[in-house]
Amino acid sequence: MRSPTTPAPPKNPYFNNPERAPYELGHLLLQLPENFSPFIPQPENILLKASAAVSHAYSANHVLMHGLESLGKMLMVVGTNEEWAIDNDALINLGLLIQHVAVEAQFMQETETHLSFTLRHQAKMQ
């Protein structure tokens, strides 16, 4: 399994700032053309951008999922510790955060899947 900061394919000039994967992903998605499709040939620079976006989506999702898992473990410990109570507002805020992060993770998974599919078909056309 790749680590969340594993770079995209070697020498991809569009893979930057792996520690800021969600930002970089959004930036790259905005640079893909409207006709980006598995069935329309794309120039190499567009394929490199899509490849970098796949790596950023994977990295962001990896961090989100592992962070959620750790947060869940921490909340379980807090919930079973009678000496340390957490107030309702904090629980509501954590619930909203977890819900939001789960939606972001879903977007990362779908983005990685869709772009990977397109890149595989692009490779077959070349």
Secondary structure, DSSP 8 states (H G I E B T S, - for coil): ---TT--SSTT-TT---GGGHHHHHHHHHHHS-TT--TTS---HHHHHHHHHHHHHHHHHHHHHHHHHHHHHHHHHHHHT-TT----HHHHHHHHHHHHHHHHHHHHHHHHHHHHHHHHHHHHHH-
